[in-house]
């Protein structure tokens, strides 16, 4: 499973994008269309991992098969490969 790897930088959680060797193009994507950063969790069969998505940032490969995205202050959504989850005006939109 391709994963994003969290890194600590000056007390802030920063994301290092995964090295993509043969990752499928259909994994779920998370898009932050708002002007603020959000903490979020990815919950899947491997457990729970917390990240930050910055304002205007798009994160590919957030989950390859099935997961739950919990976005602090916004809500939660189940996602599967091929979905695009968009944060817009503190609301979640899911496009399959």
N, CA and C atoms as an extended XYZ file, in Angstrom:
288
Properties=species:S:1:pos:R:3:atomname:S:1:resname:S:1:resid:I:1 pbc="F F F"
N         0.833       -1.163        0.000 N   UNK     1
C         0.000        0.000        0.000 CA  UNK     1
C         0.889        1.241        0.000 C   UNK     1
N         0.663        2.153       -0.910 N   UNK     2
C         1.416        3.392       -0.961 CA  UNK     2
C         0.927        4.293        0.156 C   UNK     2
N         1.807        4.913        0.876 N   UNK     3
C         1.476        5.739        2.033 CA  UNK     3
C         2.136        7.099        1.934 C   UNK     3
N         1.527        8.088        2.536 N   UNK     4
C         2.170        9.371        2.773 CA  UNK     4
C         2.928        9.218        4.073 C   UNK     4
N         4.084        9.811        4.192 N   UNK     5
C         4.890        9.668        5.379 CA  UNK     5
C         4.945       10.991        6.125 C   UNK     5
N         4.418       11.051        7.369 N   UNK     6
C         4.465       12.302        8.118 CA  UNK     6
C         5.873       12.575        8.634 C   UNK     6
N         6.241       13.824        8.621 N   UNK     7
C         7.538       14.254        9.149 CA  UNK     7
C         7.313       15.442       10.064 C   UNK     7
N         8.023       15.493       11.175 N   UNK     8
C         7.916       16.639       12.075 CA  UNK     8
C         8.883       17.724       11.613 C   UNK     8
N         8.425       18.942       11.531 N   UNK     9
C         9.258       20.060       11.127 CA  UNK     9
C         8.860       21.262       11.970 C   UNK     9
N         9.735       21.679       12.859 N   UNK    10
C         9.524       22.848       13.716 CA  UNK    10
C         8.175       22.781       14.423 C   UNK    10
N         7.818       21.587       14.939 N   UNK    11
C         6.581       21.450       15.688 CA  UNK    11
C         5.344       21.306       14.824 C   UNK    11
N         5.493       21.323       13.518 N   UNK    12
C         4.361       21.215       12.606 CA  UNK    12
C         4.476       19.917       11.832 C   UNK    12
N         3.352       19.276       11.594 N   UNK    13
C         3.351       18.052       10.815 CA  UNK    13
C         3.393       18.417        9.340 C   UNK    13
N         4.386       17.885        8.634 N   UNK    14
C         4.573       18.169        7.218 CA  UNK    14
C         4.516       16.849        6.472 C   UNK    14
N         4.029       16.868        5.250 N   UNK    15
C         3.921       15.633        4.475 CA  UNK    15
C         5.046       15.516        3.467 C   UNK    15
N         5.592       14.324        3.391 N   UNK    16
C         6.528       13.996        2.323 CA  UNK    16
C         5.777       13.066        1.393 C   UNK    16
N         5.653       13.438        0.144 N   UNK    17
C         4.914       12.607       -0.793 CA  UNK    17
C         5.651       11.300       -1.023 C   UNK    17
N         4.893       10.229       -1.231 N   UNK    18
C         5.522        8.919       -1.404 CA  UNK    18
C         6.280        8.823       -2.710 C   UNK    18
N         7.240        7.929       -2.699 N   UNK    19
C         7.926        7.619       -3.940 CA  UNK    19
C         6.996        6.718       -4.730 C   UNK    19
N         6.708        7.114       -5.953 N   UNK    20
C         5.761        6.350       -6.752 CA  UNK    20
C         6.521        5.507       -7.758 C   UNK    20
N         6.447        4.217       -7.588 N   UNK    21
C         7.124        3.317       -8.509 CA  UNK    21
C         6.128        2.760       -9.508 C   UNK    21
N         5.100        2.092       -9.005 N   UNK    22
C         4.073        1.553       -9.886 CA  UNK    22
C         2.713        1.727       -9.228 C   UNK    22
N         2.460        2.906       -8.700 N   UNK    23
C         1.222        3.151       -7.988 CA  UNK    23
C         0.064        3.312       -8.968 C   UNK    23
N        -1.081        2.773       -8.627 N   UNK    24
C        -2.230        2.903       -9.508 CA  UNK    24
C        -2.721        4.341       -9.547 C   UNK    24
N        -3.178        4.761      -10.708 N   UNK    25
C        -3.652        6.128      -10.872 CA  UNK    25
C        -5.030        6.322      -10.268 C   UNK    25
N        -5.662        5.246       -9.829 N   UNK    26
C        -7.041        5.349       -9.376 CA  UNK    26
C        -7.198        5.432       -7.859 C   UNK    26
N        -6.140        5.605       -7.105 N   UNK    27
C        -6.255        5.729       -5.646 CA  UNK    27
C        -6.999        7.022       -5.301 C   UNK    27
N        -7.573        7.092       -4.097 N   UNK    28
C        -8.338        8.270       -3.676 CA  UNK    28
C        -7.436        9.499       -3.555 C   UNK    28
N        -8.018       10.649       -3.853 N   UNK    29
C        -7.331       11.938       -3.817 CA  UNK    29
C        -8.067       12.861       -2.858 C   UNK    29
N        -7.317       13.663       -2.090 N   UNK    30
C        -7.905       14.655       -1.198 CA  UNK    30
C        -7.471       16.042       -1.664 C   UNK    30
N        -8.460       16.930       -1.868 N   UNK    31
C        -8.209       18.285       -2.364 CA  UNK    31
C        -8.718       19.283       -1.327 C   UNK    31
N        -7.866       20.233       -0.942 N   UNK    32
C        -8.275       21.294       -0.025 CA  UNK    32
C        -8.447       22.582       -0.822 C   UNK    32
N        -9.701       22.938       -1.103 N   UNK    33
C        -9.994       24.163       -1.853 CA  UNK    33
C       -10.154       25.376       -0.945 C   UNK    33
N       -10.077       25.163        0.366 N   UNK    34
C       -10.225       26.269        1.315 CA  UNK    34
C        -8.910       27.016        1.497 C   UNK    34
N        -8.997       28.151        2.148 N   UNK    35
C        -7.830       28.986        2.407 CA  UNK    35
C        -7.168       28.719        3.740 C   UNK    35
N        -7.437       27.558        4.350 N   UNK    36
C        -6.810       27.222        5.626 CA  UNK    36
C        -6.369       25.761        5.625 C   UNK    36
N        -5.416       25.472        6.498 N   UNK    37
C        -4.922       24.104        6.658 CA  UNK    37
C        -5.890       23.305        7.521 C   UNK    37
N        -5.915       21.978        7.303 N   UNK    38
C        -6.751       21.090        8.108 CA  UNK    38
C        -5.941       19.884        8.558 C   UNK    38
N        -6.125       19.489        9.819 N   UNK    39
C        -5.623       18.199       10.285 CA  UNK    39
C        -6.639       17.159        9.844 C   UNK    39
N        -6.143       15.990        9.441 N   UNK    40
C        -7.077       14.930        9.091 CA  UNK    40
C        -6.459       13.590        9.417 C   UNK    40
N        -7.312       12.591        9.526 N   UNK    41
C        -6.881       11.230        9.808 CA  UNK    41
C        -7.309       10.323        8.664 C   UNK    41
N        -6.462        9.357        8.389 N   UNK    42
C        -6.798        8.279        7.468 CA  UNK    42
C        -6.966        7.040        8.327 C   UNK    42
N        -8.146        6.436        8.269 N   UNK    43
C        -8.426        5.217        9.024 CA  UNK    43
C        -8.662        4.106        8.016 C   UNK    43
N        -7.822        3.063        8.082 N   UNK    44
C        -7.996        1.904        7.201 CA  UNK    44
C        -7.657        0.641        7.974 C   UNK    44
N        -7.569       -0.470        7.265 N   UNK    45
C        -7.322       -1.750        7.938 CA  UNK    45
C        -5.972       -1.784        8.646 C   UNK    45
N        -5.059       -0.887        8.301 N   UNK    46
C        -3.748       -0.831        8.947 CA  UNK    46
C        -3.733        0.025       10.208 C   UNK    46
N        -4.812        0.772       10.465 N   UNK    47
C        -4.863        1.632       11.637 CA  UNK    47
C        -5.213        3.060       11.277 C   UNK    47
N        -4.792        3.991       12.115 N   UNK    48
C        -5.108        5.411       11.958 CA  UNK    48
C        -3.817        6.217       11.915 C   UNK    48
N        -3.740        7.121       10.951 N   UNK    49
C        -2.576        7.996       10.816 CA  UNK    49
C        -3.087        9.422       10.642 C   UNK    49
N        -2.419       10.372       11.296 N   UNK    50
C        -2.829       11.774       11.226 CA  UNK    50
C        -1.880       12.580       10.348 C   UNK    50
N        -2.457       13.493        9.582 N   UNK    51
C        -1.707       14.354        8.668 CA  UNK    51
C        -2.274       15.762        8.701 C   UNK    51
N        -1.638       16.649        7.948 N   UNK    52
C        -2.133       18.005        7.719 CA  UNK    52
C        -2.167       18.223        6.211 C   UNK    52
N        -3.278       18.773        5.723 N   UNK    53
C        -3.348       19.202        4.330 CA  UNK    53
C        -3.386       20.722        4.344 C   UNK    53
N        -2.484       21.317        3.594 N   UNK    54
C        -2.367       22.769        3.572 CA  UNK    54
C        -3.416       23.387        2.652 C   UNK    54
N        -3.677       24.682        2.854 N   UNK    55
C        -4.626       25.411        2.024 CA  UNK    55
C        -4.240       25.282        0.551 C   UNK    55
N        -5.202       24.917       -0.283 N   UNK    56
C        -4.960       24.813       -1.719 CA  UNK    56
C        -4.204       23.572       -2.157 C   UNK    56
N        -3.868       22.684       -1.249 N   UNK    57
C        -3.050       21.506       -1.565 CA  UNK    57
C        -3.914       20.342       -2.047 C   UNK    57
N        -3.354       19.527       -2.942 N   UNK    58
C        -3.964       18.285       -3.392 CA  UNK    58
C        -3.038       17.142       -3.020 C   UNK    58
N        -3.599       16.122       -2.369 N   UNK    59
C        -2.829       14.945       -1.979 CA  UNK    59
C        -3.365       13.741       -2.746 C   UNK    59
N        -2.529       13.170       -3.576 N   UNK    60
C        -2.879       11.958       -4.301 CA  UNK    60
C        -2.538       10.753       -3.440 C   UNK    60
N        -3.142        9.630       -3.731 N   UNK    61
C        -2.796        8.359       -3.084 CA  UNK    61
C        -3.078        8.354       -1.591 C   UNK    61
N        -4.159        9.020       -1.129 N   UNK    62
C        -4.418        9.005        0.313 CA  UNK    62
C        -4.899        7.645        0.785 C   UNK    62
N        -5.573        6.901       -0.073 N   UNK    63
C        -5.872        5.498        0.236 CA  UNK    63
C        -6.093        4.748       -1.063 C   UNK    63
N        -5.464        3.596       -1.149 N   UNK    64
C        -5.512        2.816       -2.389 CA  UNK    64
C        -6.772        1.999       -2.551 C   UNK    64
N        -7.326        1.499       -1.464 N   UNK    65
C        -8.488        0.630       -1.597 CA  UNK    65
C        -9.705        1.257       -0.921 C   UNK    65
N        -9.773        1.195        0.395 N   UNK    66
C       -10.917        1.706        1.144 CA  UNK    66
C       -10.417        2.313        2.443 C   UNK    66
N       -10.921        3.510        2.783 N   UNK    67
C       -10.538        4.138        4.043 CA  UNK    67
C       -11.606        5.129        4.462 C   UNK    67
N       -11.458        5.629        5.668 N   UNK    68
C       -12.302        6.716        6.159 CA  UNK    68
C       -11.385        7.916        6.359 C   UNK    68
N       -11.792        9.078        5.864 N   UNK    69
C       -11.061       10.321        6.067 CA  UNK    69
C       -11.842       11.136        7.084 C   UNK    69
N       -11.169       11.505        8.161 N   UNK    70
C       -11.784       12.320        9.202 CA  UNK    70
C       -11.056       13.663        9.195 C   UNK    70
N       -11.757       14.720        8.764 N   UNK    71
C       -11.149       16.039        8.641 CA  UNK    71
C       -11.638       16.898        9.806 C   UNK    71
N       -10.687       17.328       10.631 N   UNK    72
C       -11.001       18.072       11.844 CA  UNK    72
C       -11.767       19.352       11.526 C   UNK    72
N       -12.905       19.537       12.183 N   UNK    73
C       -13.713       20.729       11.992 CA  UNK    73
C       -14.569       20.717       10.740 C   UNK    73
N       -14.497       19.630        9.975 N   UNK    74
C       -15.235       19.554        8.714 CA  UNK    74
C       -16.196       18.369        8.716 C   UNK    74
N       -15.674       17.175        8.988 N   UNK    75
C       -16.508       15.975        8.998 CA  UNK    75
C       -15.712       14.765        8.570 C   UNK    75
N       -16.433       13.702        8.215 N   UNK    76
C       -15.772       12.471        7.792 CA  UNK    76
C       -16.494       11.887        6.592 C   UNK    76
N       -15.744       11.069        5.847 N   UNK    77
C       -16.282       10.459        4.634 CA  UNK    77
C       -15.557        9.150        4.375 C   UNK    77
N       -16.282        8.163        3.885 N   UNK    78
C       -15.670        6.921        3.423 CA  UNK    78
C       -15.206        7.136        1.994 C   UNK    78
N       -14.018        6.660        1.682 N   UNK    79
C       -13.466        6.824        0.340 CA  UNK    79
C       -12.931        5.486       -0.159 C   UNK    79
N       -13.024        5.292       -1.453 N   UNK    80
C       -12.448        4.121       -2.108 CA  UNK    80
C       -11.606        4.595       -3.278 C   UNK    80
N       -10.817        3.672       -3.836 N   UNK    81
C        -9.966        4.086       -4.950 CA  UNK    81
C       -10.831        4.651       -6.069 C   UNK    81
N       -10.336        5.702       -6.672 N   UNK    82
C       -11.057        6.389       -7.728 CA  UNK    82
C       -11.833        7.604       -7.246 C   UNK    82
N       -12.055        7.727       -5.924 N   UNK    83
C       -12.778        8.883       -5.385 CA  UNK    83
C       -11.868       10.100       -5.299 C   UNK    83
N       -12.480       11.262       -5.470 N   UNK    84
C       -11.825       12.533       -5.164 CA  UNK    84
C       -12.654       13.190       -4.075 C   UNK    84
N       -12.024       13.474       -2.947 N   UNK    85
C       -12.690       14.117       -1.820 CA  UNK    85
C       -12.200       15.564       -1.784 C   UNK    85
N       -13.159       16.504       -1.810 N   UNK    86
C       -12.822       17.924       -1.868 CA  UNK    86
C       -13.338       18.610       -0.610 C   UNK    86
N       -12.464       19.396        0.026 N   UNK    87
C       -12.860       20.259        1.134 CA  UNK    87
C       -13.106       21.638        0.529 C   UNK    87
N       -14.360       22.106        0.659 N   UNK    88
C       -14.716       23.416        0.106 CA  UNK    88
C       -15.682       24.089        1.082 C   UNK    88
N       -15.321       25.279        1.551 N   UNK    89
C       -16.142       26.051        2.483 CA  UNK    89
C       -16.530       25.231        3.715 C   UNK    89
N       -15.502       24.523        4.271 N   UNK    90
C       -15.655       23.706        5.486 CA  UNK    90
C       -16.682       22.592        5.329 C   UNK    90
N       -16.877       22.121        4.100 N   UNK    91
C       -17.770       20.997        3.818 CA  UNK    91
C       -17.019       19.999        2.944 C   UNK    91
N       -17.485       18.732        2.988 N   UNK    92
C       -16.857       17.676        2.201 CA  UNK    92
C       -17.722       17.364        0.980 C   UNK    92
N       -17.083       17.318       -0.175 N   UNK    93
C       -17.736       16.859       -1.404 CA  UNK    93
C       -16.978       15.621       -1.862 C   UNK    93
N       -17.689       14.579       -2.242 N   UNK    94
C       -17.031       13.372       -2.744 CA  UNK    94
C       -17.469       13.137       -4.179 C   UNK    94
N       -16.466       12.955       -5.031 N   UNK    95
C       -16.720       12.654       -6.443 CA  UNK    95
C       -16.161       11.276       -6.736 C   UNK    95
N       -16.999       10.412       -7.244 N   UNK    96
C       -16.548        9.047       -7.557 CA  UNK    96
C       -16.205        8.919       -9.029 C   UNK    96
